[in-house]
Amino acid sequence: MTNQLLTQNKTGALWQIRLDRPQALNALNLDMLKQLKEALETGLADPEIKTIWLDSVSPRAFCAGGDVKALALALNDEASVVDKRRVAHHYFELEYGIDLLIEHSPKPVVVFAEGITFGGGWGLFAGGNLKLCSESATFAMPEIQIGLYPDVGAAHFLQDADWRLGTFLAISGITLSAPEALALSFVDGLISSDYTQSLKKQLSAGLAPSELDIISADNRIAAIYEHWHSAMQLLPKEGTLSDWLVIVEQNNQFEPFARAVDNWDSGSAWSMALTWQYFARMRGKTRAQVLAQDLITGANSSAHPEFVLGVQAKLIDKRKAADWTYTQVESVPIDELNAVMATP
């Protein structure tokens, strides 16, 4: 590890960890993951610490997700599929272990997000006991744009309250605003950055997160929820992925549906089909169970050519869309998807 990619400090009963790789929007490379794991374990081992606080030094981003560009470049150095899986497995094992550590932390974890909270960043955020964000926060699982699927246990935390909502977010990859995330119960409180100083002081003095005064009265929330609820009711519980795509396209007067159609124009049909199948299989599973399967599916899908196409186009060449393997979800062979979800 060449440099510090996060800061950590102890104030009274509070252990604060701040992600600090602003030039990469706190994208999680291997060094950052190792440092984050060590910082979490240090806070958990200190008997004087009652609460852990996780946020970012930069207001631009809590965390843009895994450093998939670095991962893709590392995979390109490996000649065989077996070796590619091994490299991806090593990365994901560390990342998912941290997600699980936060999810099942014996001490409460408060997470505060500003700016971009995408992919693996949302995975970190989702495990918090108290999930707070500012007005600037945005949330997304945009993996269909790079030839992957929403991992980090998303098949649990996106689907937990409403599987149709979670599946829609996963296959569309659309971005939620902070008020939307609050209205849809992915966030516990919408607060200002300034107010976090007051909360930290209270936690430092020994208060529990459940004792904090979090007021999120917002006259936008009810209307946002009703709009989303009306849209989700149109998606049939027994429908196929193709059924859902048609319904979304025919009802784009609902703003989330219009956003989804825009994303599908540049997204991978292979990723959409994989996500649909995977989320159906993982429905009702715990976060730990999903993360265990993510370790298999994540490594397999990273070694698939679609991921190389996506990263090359989106993150290296900076093109709007890759020349994807399949143009329609109906063309994706189910046997190919089953192979990606199976133990090699």
Contacts in CASP RR format, 6 or more apart in sequence:
PFRMAT RR
TARGET T0000
AUTHOR 0000-0000-0000
METHOD contacts of the structure
MODEL  1
MTNQLLTQNKTGALWQIRLDRPQALNALNLDMLKQLKEALETGLADPEIK
TIWLDSVSPRAFCAGGDVKALALALNDEASVVDKRRVAHHYFELEYGIDL
LIEHSPKPVVVFAEGITFGGGWGLFAGGNLKLCSESATFAMPEIQIGLYP
DVGAAHFLQDADWRLGTFLAISGITLSAPEALALSFVDGLISSDYTQSLK
KQLSAGLAPSELDIISADNRIAAIYEHWHSAMQLLPKEGTLSDWLVIVEQ
NNQFEPFARAVDNWDSGSAWSMALTWQYFARMRGKTRAQVLAQDLITGAN
SSAHPEFVLGVQAKLIDKRKAADWTYTQVESVPIDELNAVMATP
1 31 0 8 1.000
1 34 0 8 1.000
1 35 0 8 1.000
2 31 0 8 1.000
3 31 0 8 1.000
4 20 0 8 1.000
4 35 0 8 1.000
5 19 0 8 1.000
5 20 0 8 1.000
5 21 0 8 1.000
5 29 0 8 1.000
5 31 0 8 1.000
5 32 0 8 1.000
5 35 0 8 1.000
6 17 0 8 1.000
6 18 0 8 1.000
6 19 0 8 1.000
6 20 0 8 1.000
6 21 0 8 1.000
6 32 0 8 1.000
6 35 0 8 1.000
6 36 0 8 1.000
6 39 0 8 1.000
7 17 0 8 1.000
7 18 0 8 1.000
7 20 0 8 1.000
7 57 0 8 1.000
8 15 0 8 1.000
8 16 0 8 1.000
8 17 0 8 1.000
8 18 0 8 1.000
8 39 0 8 1.000
8 42 0 8 1.000
9 15 0 8 1.000
9 16 0 8 1.000
10 16 0 8 1.000
10 43 0 8 1.000
10 46 0 8 1.000
10 48 0 8 1.000
10 49 0 8 1.000
11 200 0 8 1.000
11 204 0 8 1.000
12 48 0 8 1.000
12 204 0 8 1.000
12 205 0 8 1.000
12 206 0 8 1.000
13 48 0 8 1.000
13 49 0 8 1.000
13 50 0 8 1.000
13 51 0 8 1.000
13 203 0 8 1.000
13 204 0 8 1.000
13 205 0 8 1.000
13 206 0 8 1.000
14 49 0 8 1.000
14 50 0 8 1.000
14 51 0 8 1.000
14 52 0 8 1.000
14 53 0 8 1.000
14 200 0 8 1.000
14 203 0 8 1.000
14 204 0 8 1.000
14 206 0 8 1.000
15 42 0 8 1.000
15 43 0 8 1.000
15 46 0 8 1.000
15 49 0 8 1.000
15 51 0 8 1.000
15 52 0 8 1.000
15 53 0 8 1.000
16 52 0 8 1.000
16 53 0 8 1.000
16 54 0 8 1.000
16 55 0 8 1.000
16 200 0 8 1.000
17 36 0 8 1.000
17 39 0 8 1.000
17 40 0 8 1.000
17 52 0 8 1.000
17 53 0 8 1.000
17 54 0 8 1.000
17 55 0 8 1.000
18 54 0 8 1.000
18 55 0 8 1.000
18 56 0 8 1.000
18 57 0 8 1.000
19 26 0 8 1.000
19 32 0 8 1.000
19 36 0 8 1.000
19 54 0 8 1.000
19 55 0 8 1.000
19 56 0 8 1.000
19 57 0 8 1.000
19 62 0 8 1.000
19 63 0 8 1.000
20 26 0 8 1.000
20 56 0 8 1.000
20 57 0 8 1.000
20 58 0 8 1.000
21 27 0 8 1.000
21 29 0 8 1.000
21 32 0 8 1.000
22 57 0 8 1.000
22 58 0 8 1.000
22 60 0 8 1.000
22 61 0 8 1.000
24 64 0 8 1.000
24 67 0 8 1.000
25 58 0 8 1.000
25 60 0 8 1.000
25 61 0 8 1.000
25 63 0 8 1.000
25 64 0 8 1.000
25 116 0 8 1.000
26 32 0 8 1.000
26 56 0 8 1.000
26 58 0 8 1.000
26 61 0 8 1.000
26 62 0 8 1.000
26 63 0 8 1.000
26 64 0 8 1.000
26 65 0 8 1.000
26 121 0 8 1.000
27 63 0 8 1.000
27 64 0 8 1.000
27 65 0 8 1.000
27 66 0 8 1.000
27 67 0 8 1.000
27 68 0 8 1.000
27 69 0 8 1.000
27 70 0 8 1.000
28 36 0 8 1.000
28 63 0 8 1.000
28 65 0 8 1.000
28 66 0 8 1.000
28 67 0 8 1.000
28 95 0 8 1.000
28 120 0 8 1.000
28 121 0 8 1.000
29 66 0 8 1.000
29 67 0 8 1.000
29 70 0 8 1.000
30 70 0 8 1.000
30 91 0 8 1.000
30 94 0 8 1.000
32 67 0 8 1.000
33 91 0 8 1.000
33 94 0 8 1.000
33 95 0 8 1.000
33 98 0 8 1.000
34 94 0 8 1.000
36 98 0 8 1.000
37 94 0 8 1.000
37 97 0 8 1.000
37 98 0 8 1.000
37 101 0 8 1.000
40 52 0 8 1.000
40 98 0 8 1.000
40 101 0 8 1.000
40 102 0 8 1.000
40 105 0 8 1.000
41 101 0 8 1.000
43 49 0 8 1.000
43 52 0 8 1.000
43 107 0 8 1.000
44 52 0 8 1.000
44 105 0 8 1.000
44 106 0 8 1.000
44 107 0 8 1.000
49 107 0 8 1.000
50 107 0 8 1.000
50 108 0 8 1.000
50 203 0 8 1.000
50 206 0 8 1.000
50 208 0 8 1.000
51 107 0 8 1.000
51 108 0 8 1.000
51 109 0 8 1.000
51 110 0 8 1.000
51 203 0 8 1.000
51 206 0 8 1.000
51 208 0 8 1.000
51 209 0 8 1.000
52 105 0 8 1.000
52 107 0 8 1.000
52 108 0 8 1.000
52 109 0 8 1.000
52 110 0 8 1.000
53 109 0 8 1.000
53 110 0 8 1.000
53 111 0 8 1.000
53 112 0 8 1.000
53 200 0 8 1.000
53 203 0 8 1.000
54 102 0 8 1.000
54 109 0 8 1.000
54 110 0 8 1.000
54 111 0 8 1.000
54 112 0 8 1.000
54 124 0 8 1.000
54 128 0 8 1.000
55 62 0 8 1.000
55 111 0 8 1.000
55 112 0 8 1.000
55 113 0 8 1.000
55 114 0 8 1.000
55 196 0 8 1.000
56 62 0 8 1.000
56 63 0 8 1.000
56 113 0 8 1.000
56 114 0 8 1.000
58 114 0 8 1.000
59 114 0 8 1.000
59 115 0 8 1.000
59 134 0 8 1.000
59 136 0 8 1.000
59 193 0 8 1.000
60 114 0 8 1.000
60 115 0 8 1.000
60 116 0 8 1.000
61 114 0 8 1.000
61 115 0 8 1.000
61 116 0 8 1.000
61 117 0 8 1.000
62 111 0 8 1.000
62 112 0 8 1.000
62 113 0 8 1.000
62 114 0 8 1.000
62 115 0 8 1.000
62 116 0 8 1.000
62 117 0 8 1.000
62 121 0 8 1.000
62 124 0 8 1.000
62 125 0 8 1.000
62 133 0 8 1.000
62 137 0 8 1.000
63 116 0 8 1.000
63 117 0 8 1.000
63 118 0 8 1.000
63 120 0 8 1.000
63 121 0 8 1.000
63 124 0 8 1.000
63 125 0 8 1.000
64 116 0 8 1.000
64 118 0 8 1.000
64 119 0 8 1.000
64 121 0 8 1.000
65 118 0 8 1.000
65 119 0 8 1.000
65 120 0 8 1.000
65 121 0 8 1.000
65 122 0 8 1.000
66 95 0 8 1.000
66 119 0 8 1.000
66 120 0 8 1.000
66 121 0 8 1.000
68 146 0 8 1.000
68 148 0 8 1.000
68 311 0 8 1.000
68 315 0 8 1.000
69 311 0 8 1.000
69 315 0 8 1.000
69 316 0 8 1.000
71 87 0 8 1.000
71 88 0 8 1.000
71 91 0 8 1.000
71 302 0 8 1.000
72 302 0 8 1.000
72 307 0 8 1.000
72 308 0 8 1.000
72 311 0 8 1.000
72 312 0 8 1.000
72 315 0 8 1.000
74 87 0 8 1.000
74 91 0 8 1.000
75 84 0 8 1.000
75 87 0 8 1.000
75 88 0 8 1.000
75 302 0 8 1.000
75 303 0 8 1.000
75 307 0 8 1.000
75 308 0 8 1.000
76 308 0 8 1.000
78 84 0 8 1.000
78 86 0 8 1.000
78 87 0 8 1.000
81 303 0 8 1.000
82 344 0 8 1.000
84 302 0 8 1.000
84 303 0 8 1.000
85 299 0 8 1.000
85 300 0 8 1.000
85 302 0 8 1.000
85 303 0 8 1.000
85 344 0 8 1.000
86 299 0 8 1.000
88 298 0 8 1.000
88 299 0 8 1.000
88 302 0 8 1.000
88 303 0 8 1.000
89 295 0 8 1.000
89 299 0 8 1.000
92 151 0 8 1.000
92 294 0 8 1.000
92 295 0 8 1.000
92 298 0 8 1.000
92 299 0 8 1.000
92 302 0 8 1.000
93 295 0 8 1.000
95 120 0 8 1.000
95 152 0 8 1.000
96 151 0 8 1.000
96 152 0 8 1.000
96 153 0 8 1.000
96 291 0 8 1.000
96 294 0 8 1.000
96 295 0 8 1.000
97 291 0 8 1.000
98 124 0 8 1.000
99 120 0 8 1.000
99 123 0 8 1.000
99 124 0 8 1.000
99 126 0 8 1.000
99 127 0 8 1.000
99 152 0 8 1.000
99 153 0 8 1.000
99 287 0 8 1.000
99 291 0 8 1.000
100 287 0 8 1.000
100 288 0 8 1.000
100 291 0 8 1.000
102 109 0 8 1.000
102 111 0 8 1.000
102 124 0 8 1.000
102 127 0 8 1.000
102 128 0 8 1.000
103 126 0 8 1.000
103 127 0 8 1.000
103 128 0 8 1.000
103 287 0 8 1.000
103 288 0 8 1.000
104 288 0 8 1.000
105 128 0 8 1.000
105 129 0 8 1.000
108 128 0 8 1.000
108 129 0 8 1.000
108 130 0 8 1.000
108 208 0 8 1.000
108 209 0 8 1.000
108 210 0 8 1.000
109 127 0 8 1.000
109 128 0 8 1.000
109 129 0 8 1.000
109 130 0 8 1.000
110 128 0 8 1.000
110 129 0 8 1.000
110 130 0 8 1.000
110 132 0 8 1.000
110 199 0 8 1.000
110 203 0 8 1.000
110 209 0 8 1.000
111 124 0 8 1.000
111 125 0 8 1.000
111 127 0 8 1.000
111 128 0 8 1.000
111 130 0 8 1.000
111 131 0 8 1.000
111 132 0 8 1.000
112 132 0 8 1.000
112 133 0 8 1.000
112 134 0 8 1.000
112 191 0 8 1.000
112 196 0 8 1.000
113 125 0 8 1.000
113 131 0 8 1.000
113 132 0 8 1.000
113 133 0 8 1.000
113 134 0 8 1.000
113 137 0 8 1.000
113 139 0 8 1.000
114 133 0 8 1.000
114 134 0 8 1.000
114 136 0 8 1.000
114 137 0 8 1.000
114 193 0 8 1.000
115 134 0 8 1.000
115 136 0 8 1.000
115 137 0 8 1.000
115 138 0 8 1.000
116 138 0 8 1.000
117 125 0 8 1.000
117 133 0 8 1.000
117 137 0 8 1.000
117 138 0 8 1.000
117 139 0 8 1.000
117 140 0 8 1.000
118 138 0 8 1.000
118 139 0 8 1.000
118 140 0 8 1.000
118 141 0 8 1.000
118 142 0 8 1.000
119 140 0 8 1.000
119 141 0 8 1.000
119 142 0 8 1.000
119 143 0 8 1.000
119 150 0 8 1.000
119 152 0 8 1.000
119 154 0 8 1.000
120 151 0 8 1.000
120 152 0 8 1.000
121 152 0 8 1.000
122 139 0 8 1.000
122 140 0 8 1.000
122 141 0 8 1.000
122 152 0 8 1.000
122 154 0 8 1.000
123 152 0 8 1.000
123 153 0 8 1.000
123 154 0 8 1.000
123 157 0 8 1.000
124 152 0 8 1.000
125 131 0 8 1.000
125 139 0 8 1.000
126 152 0 8 1.000
126 153 0 8 1.000
126 154 0 8 1.000
126 157 0 8 1.000
126 186 0 8 1.000
127 157 0 8 1.000
127 287 0 8 1.000
129 209 0 8 1.000
130 188 0 8 1.000
130 209 0 8 1.000
130 210 0 8 1.000
130 212 0 8 1.000
130 214 0 8 1.000
131 186 0 8 1.000
131 187 0 8 1.000
131 188 0 8 1.000
131 189 0 8 1.000
132 187 0 8 1.000
132 188 0 8 1.000
132 189 0 8 1.000
132 190 0 8 1.000
132 191 0 8 1.000
132 196 0 8 1.000
132 199 0 8 1.000
132 214 0 8 1.000
133 178 0 8 1.000
133 181 0 8 1.000
133 182 0 8 1.000
133 187 0 8 1.000
133 189 0 8 1.000
133 190 0 8 1.000
133 191 0 8 1.000
134 178 0 8 1.000
134 190 0 8 1.000
134 191 0 8 1.000
134 192 0 8 1.000
134 193 0 8 1.000
135 178 0 8 1.000
135 179 0 8 1.000
135 190 0 8 1.000
135 192 0 8 1.000
136 178 0 8 1.000
137 178 0 8 1.000
137 181 0 8 1.000
137 187 0 8 1.000
138 175 0 8 1.000
138 176 0 8 1.000
138 177 0 8 1.000
138 178 0 8 1.000
139 175 0 8 1.000
139 176 0 8 1.000
139 178 0 8 1.000
139 181 0 8 1.000
139 186 0 8 1.000
139 187 0 8 1.000
140 173 0 8 1.000
140 174 0 8 1.000
140 175 0 8 1.000
140 176 0 8 1.000
141 150 0 8 1.000
141 154 0 8 1.000
141 158 0 8 1.000
141 169 0 8 1.000
141 170 0 8 1.000
141 173 0 8 1.000
142 173 0 8 1.000
142 175 0 8 1.000
142 263 0 8 1.000
143 149 0 8 1.000
143 150 0 8 1.000
143 151 0 8 1.000
143 173 0 8 1.000
143 271 0 8 1.000
143 275 0 8 1.000
144 171 0 8 1.000
144 172 0 8 1.000
144 173 0 8 1.000
144 263 0 8 1.000
144 267 0 8 1.000
144 268 0 8 1.000
144 271 0 8 1.000
144 272 0 8 1.000
144 275 0 8 1.000
145 173 0 8 1.000
145 263 0 8 1.000
145 266 0 8 1.000
145 267 0 8 1.000
145 268 0 8 1.000
145 310 0 8 1.000
145 314 0 8 1.000
146 268 0 8 1.000
146 271 0 8 1.000
146 307 0 8 1.000
146 310 0 8 1.000
146 311 0 8 1.000
146 314 0 8 1.000
146 315 0 8 1.000
147 267 0 8 1.000
147 268 0 8 1.000
147 270 0 8 1.000
147 271 0 8 1.000
147 301 0 8 1.000
147 304 0 8 1.000
147 306 0 8 1.000
147 307 0 8 1.000
147 309 0 8 1.000
147 310 0 8 1.000
147 322 0 8 1.000
147 324 0 8 1.000
148 271 0 8 1.000
148 298 0 8 1.000
148 301 0 8 1.000
148 302 0 8 1.000
148 306 0 8 1.000
148 307 0 8 1.000
149 170 0 8 1.000
149 271 0 8 1.000
149 274 0 8 1.000
149 275 0 8 1.000
149 278 0 8 1.000
149 297 0 8 1.000
149 298 0 8 1.000
149 301 0 8 1.000
150 158 0 8 1.000
150 170 0 8 1.000
150 173 0 8 1.000
150 275 0 8 1.000
151 294 0 8 1.000
151 297 0 8 1.000
151 298 0 8 1.000
152 291 0 8 1.000
152 294 0 8 1.000
153 287 0 8 1.000
153 290 0 8 1.000
153 291 0 8 1.000
153 294 0 8 1.000
154 170 0 8 1.000
154 290 0 8 1.000
155 170 0 8 1.000
155 278 0 8 1.000
155 279 0 8 1.000
155 282 0 8 1.000
155 283 0 8 1.000
155 285 0 8 1.000
155 290 0 8 1.000
155 294 0 8 1.000
156 282 0 8 1.000
156 284 0 8 1.000
156 285 0 8 1.000
156 286 0 8 1.000
156 287 0 8 1.000
156 289 0 8 1.000
156 290 0 8 1.000
157 186 0 8 1.000
157 287 0 8 1.000
158 165 0 8 1.000
158 166 0 8 1.000
158 167 0 8 1.000
158 169 0 8 1.000
158 170 0 8 1.000
158 279 0 8 1.000
159 165 0 8 1.000
159 166 0 8 1.000
159 167 0 8 1.000
159 279 0 8 1.000
159 282 0 8 1.000
159 283 0 8 1.000
159 284 0 8 1.000
161 184 0 8 1.000
161 185 0 8 1.000
162 232 0 8 1.000
163 279 0 8 1.000
163 283 0 8 1.000
163 284 0 8 1.000
164 232 0 8 1.000
164 235 0 8 1.000
164 237 0 8 1.000
165 184 0 8 1.000
165 228 0 8 1.000
165 232 0 8 1.000
166 279 0 8 1.000
167 275 0 8 1.000
167 276 0 8 1.000
167 279 0 8 1.000
167 280 0 8 1.000
168 232 0 8 1.000
168 235 0 8 1.000
168 244 0 8 1.000
168 256 0 8 1.000
168 260 0 8 1.000
169 176 0 8 1.000
170 275 0 8 1.000
170 279 0 8 1.000
171 241 0 8 1.000
171 244 0 8 1.000
171 260 0 8 1.000
171 272 0 8 1.000
171 275 0 8 1.000
171 276 0 8 1.000
171 279 0 8 1.000
172 248 0 8 1.000
172 256 0 8 1.000
172 259 0 8 1.000
172 260 0 8 1.000
172 263 0 8 1.000
172 264 0 8 1.000
173 260 0 8 1.000
173 263 0 8 1.000
174 256 0 8 1.000
174 259 0 8 1.000
174 260 0 8 1.000
174 263 0 8 1.000
175 259 0 8 1.000
176 184 0 8 1.000
176 186 0 8 1.000
178 187 0 8 1.000
178 190 0 8 1.000
179 190 0 8 1.000
179 218 0 8 1.000
179 220 0 8 1.000
179 221 0 8 1.000
179 224 0 8 1.000
180 224 0 8 1.000
180 228 0 8 1.000
181 187 0 8 1.000
182 189 0 8 1.000
182 190 0 8 1.000
182 216 0 8 1.000
182 218 0 8 1.000
182 221 0 8 1.000
183 220 0 8 1.000
183 221 0 8 1.000
183 222 0 8 1.000
183 224 0 8 1.000
183 225 0 8 1.000
183 228 0 8 1.000
184 224 0 8 1.000
184 225 0 8 1.000
184 228 0 8 1.000
188 214 0 8 1.000
188 216 0 8 1.000
189 214 0 8 1.000
189 216 0 8 1.000
190 216 0 8 1.000
190 218 0 8 1.000
191 199 0 8 1.000
191 214 0 8 1.000
191 216 0 8 1.000
199 212 0 8 1.000
202 211 0 8 1.000
202 212 0 8 1.000
203 209 0 8 1.000
203 212 0 8 1.000
227 254 0 8 1.000
227 255 0 8 1.000
227 256 0 8 1.000
228 256 0 8 1.000
230 254 0 8 1.000
231 251 0 8 1.000
231 254 0 8 1.000
231 256 0 8 1.000
231 257 0 8 1.000
234 247 0 8 1.000
234 251 0 8 1.000
234 254 0 8 1.000
235 244 0 8 1.000
235 247 0 8 1.000
235 248 0 8 1.000
236 243 0 8 1.000
236 244 0 8 1.000
236 247 0 8 1.000
241 272 0 8 1.000
241 273 0 8 1.000
241 276 0 8 1.000
241 329 0 8 1.000
242 329 0 8 1.000
242 330 0 8 1.000
245 264 0 8 1.000
245 329 0 8 1.000
248 257 0 8 1.000
248 260 0 8 1.000
248 261 0 8 1.000
249 257 0 8 1.000
249 261 0 8 1.000
251 257 0 8 1.000
252 258 0 8 1.000
252 261 0 8 1.000
264 272 0 8 1.000
265 321 0 8 1.000
266 320 0 8 1.000
266 321 0 8 1.000
267 321 0 8 1.000
267 322 0 8 1.000
267 324 0 8 1.000
268 306 0 8 1.000
268 309 0 8 1.000
268 310 0 8 1.000
268 322 0 8 1.000
268 324 0 8 1.000
268 325 0 8 1.000
268 326 0 8 1.000
269 324 0 8 1.000
269 326 0 8 1.000
269 327 0 8 1.000
269 328 0 8 1.000
269 329 0 8 1.000
269 331 0 8 1.000
269 332 0 8 1.000
270 304 0 8 1.000
270 306 0 8 1.000
270 324 0 8 1.000
270 325 0 8 1.000
270 326 0 8 1.000
270 332 0 8 1.000
270 336 0 8 1.000
271 306 0 8 1.000
272 329 0 8 1.000
273 326 0 8 1.000
273 329 0 8 1.000
273 332 0 8 1.000
273 337 0 8 1.000
274 301 0 8 1.000
274 332 0 8 1.000
274 337 0 8 1.000
274 340 0 8 1.000
274 341 0 8 1.000
276 329 0 8 1.000
277 334 0 8 1.000
277 337 0 8 1.000
277 338 0 8 1.000
277 341 0 8 1.000
278 297 0 8 1.000
278 341 0 8 1.000
281 293 0 8 1.000
281 341 0 8 1.000
282 289 0 8 1.000
282 290 0 8 1.000
282 293 0 8 1.000
285 293 0 8 1.000
293 341 0 8 1.000
296 341 0 8 1.000
296 342 0 8 1.000
296 343 0 8 1.000
296 344 0 8 1.000
297 340 0 8 1.000
297 341 0 8 1.000
300 339 0 8 1.000
300 340 0 8 1.000
300 341 0 8 1.000
300 342 0 8 1.000
300 344 0 8 1.000
301 307 0 8 1.000
301 340 0 8 1.000
304 340 0 8 1.000
305 325 0 8 1.000
306 324 0 8 1.000
306 325 0 8 1.000
309 322 0 8 1.000
309 323 0 8 1.000
309 324 0 8 1.000
309 325 0 8 1.000
310 322 0 8 1.000
310 324 0 8 1.000
312 322 0 8 1.000
313 319 0 8 1.000
313 321 0 8 1.000
313 322 0 8 1.000
313 323 0 8 1.000
314 321 0 8 1.000
314 322 0 8 1.000
326 332 0 8 1.000
END
